Amino acid sequence: QLFWEKRLQGLSASDVSEQIIKSMELPKGLQGVGPGNNDDTLLSAVASALHTSSTPITGQLSAAVEKNPAVWLNTSQPLCKAFIVTDDDIR
């Protein structure tokens, strides 16, 4: 499924006392693409890519993303614009 992350939208983690754990804040340079994409969906996609692949995560490199986000994209990369991690992001 191309947009499998959408199934996880609206779900959140909780601790043993059932208090919702605040989601991570993503770097400003990391922007999702696709219909209805948000930070939680993007975080799920990036985490999944880190756990299921040993290839670097670069984001979607195709210019077609800007014109039609529903096109068949590179499924080995999360649905985000291409990005570069800076030293400030690591800090």
N, C-alpha and C positions, 0 to 999 in steps of 0.2 A: 504494500500500500504506500502510495506516494505521500499522503498526509497522515501517517499513522499517529503523529504527535497530537493531533486534534482529539483523539480518544482520551488522552491524559489531561486535557484542558479542564480546569476547575477542580482538580484533585490536589490535595496538599498533604504533606507529611505531618505527623503529630507525635508527640512524645508519649511516655507511658501514662501520664496523667491526662491524656487526650487534649493537650494544649497544642494548637497549630504552630508549627515551626516556621518562622519567617523565611521566605525564599531568599536566595542569594541575589545580590545586585550585580548585574552584568556590566562589563566595561561599555563606555559610550560608543566605541567604534564597532561594537557587535550589534548589527541590526538584522532583524528577521525579514524574510520575504515570504510572500504567499498570502492568500486570503485569510483575514482574521488572525494573523499571527500576533502573539504577544510575548512578553519576556518569559513567562512561565513555560510556554510551549517551546521557545527557543532554548531555554535551559535544559529541558528534557531531551531535545534533539542533540545538543552539544554533549551532554552527559552520556547519552546512548552511543554517540560516535566515538567518544573516548574509550568506552568499555568494550565495544564490539570490533574495533579496527585498530591496527597498528600503524596505519598511514596517517600522515599529518592532516590536521583539520585546517582547511583553507577557506571554506565557504563556497558558495556558488560562483563560478568564474564566468558563466555565460552571460552575454549581454541580453539574451532573451528573457532573463528574469525581470528586467525592468519593463519590458513590453507586455509580457503575458506570464504571470506567475503560475499559471496552471499547466504550463508546458512540461514535458518530461524532462526533469532535471537530473543532475548527477546524484544518484541515490547513495553514493558512498560519502557524501558530504551533507551536513545539516542544512536546513533551509534558511540560510543567512547570506548576506552579501559578503563578498570576499573581504578579509580583514587581515591586519598585521598586529601582532601582540607587541606592545611597547614596554619599556622598562617601567613606566608609570603604572601600566596595567598589572604588572607583576607585583609591584609594591602594594 
